[in-house]
Amino acid sequence: MAQLIYGLCTLTSLACAWMLLTTYRRNRVRLLFWSGLCFIGMSVNNILLVLDKLVFPEIDLLPVRLISALAALMLLLFGLIYETK
């Protein structure tokens, strides 16, 4: 059951990133760009979660997962701050 949930979370974040970035290409609203990049980072985080829990359970990838999540959120935070100027 965990494999299914991890896979669905990964697919959902990839779908959100795809929708945000394709909408950005049409409308050129910069906040959509930063949100799309954030969701790409969250997709990487979900892929690392699958690798951590299912593929390599003996290796602890928690620090790498936390860094990827932090980078994704920092992209969104930068976009929010940058677009208010």
C-alpha positions as CSV (number, residue, x, y, z in Angstrom):
1,M,0.0,0.0,0.0
2,A,2.9,2.4,0.7
3,Q,4.2,2.0,-2.8
4,L,0.9,3.1,-4.2
5,I,0.6,6.1,-2.0
6,Y,4.2,7.2,-2.7
7,G,3.7,6.7,-6.4
8,L,0.4,8.7,-6.4
9,C,2.0,11.5,-4.4
10,T,4.9,11.7,-7.0
11,L,2.5,11.7,-9.9
12,T,0.3,14.3,-8.3
13,S,3.2,16.7,-7.7
14,L,4.5,16.1,-11.3
15,A,1.0,16.8,-12.7
16,C,0.8,20.0,-10.6
17,A,4.2,21.2,-11.8
18,W,3.2,20.4,-15.4
19,M,-0.1,22.3,-15.2
20,L,1.5,25.3,-13.5
21,L,4.3,25.6,-16.0
22,T,2.1,25.1,-19.1
23,T,-0.2,27.8,-17.7
24,Y,2.8,30.0,-17.1
25,R,3.8,29.6,-20.8
26,R,0.4,30.8,-21.9
27,N,-0.2,33.7,-19.4
28,R,3.3,34.7,-18.4
29,V,2.3,35.2,-14.8
30,R,5.6,34.9,-12.9
31,L,4.1,33.4,-9.7
32,L,3.0,30.4,-11.8
33,F,6.6,29.9,-12.8
34,W,7.9,29.9,-9.2
35,S,5.1,27.6,-8.1
36,G,5.9,25.2,-10.9
37,L,9.5,25.2,-9.9
38,C,8.5,24.5,-6.3
39,F,6.4,21.5,-7.4
40,I,9.3,20.2,-9.4
41,G,11.3,20.3,-6.2
42,M,8.6,18.5,-4.4
43,S,8.5,15.9,-7.1
44,V,12.2,15.4,-6.6
45,N,11.5,15.1,-2.8
46,N,8.8,12.4,-3.5
47,I,11.2,10.5,-5.8
48,L,13.8,10.6,-3.1
49,L,11.2,9.3,-0.6
50,V,10.5,6.3,-2.8
51,L,14.2,5.7,-3.1
52,D,14.6,6.0,0.6
53,K,11.8,3.8,1.8
54,L,11.4,1.3,-1.0
55,V,14.5,0.9,-3.1
56,F,17.3,1.6,-0.6
57,P,15.8,1.0,2.9
58,E,19.2,0.4,4.5
59,I,20.5,3.9,3.4
60,D,19.1,6.9,5.2
61,L,18.3,9.6,2.7
62,L,16.5,11.9,5.1
63,P,19.1,14.7,5.0
64,V,18.9,14.7,1.2
65,R,15.1,14.7,1.2
66,L,15.1,17.6,3.7
67,I,17.5,19.6,1.6
68,S,15.4,19.0,-1.5
69,A,12.2,20.1,0.3
70,L,14.0,23.2,1.6
71,A,15.2,24.1,-1.8
72,A,11.7,23.7,-3.3
73,L,10.2,25.9,-0.6
74,M,13.0,28.5,-0.9
75,L,12.2,28.8,-4.6
76,L,8.6,29.5,-3.8
77,L,9.5,31.9,-1.1
78,F,11.9,33.7,-3.4
79,G,9.2,34.0,-6.0
80,L,6.7,35.4,-3.5
81,I,9.2,38.0,-2.3
82,Y,10.5,38.8,-5.8
83,E,7.0,39.3,-7.3
84,T,5.9,41.8,-4.6
85,K,8.6,44.3,-5.7
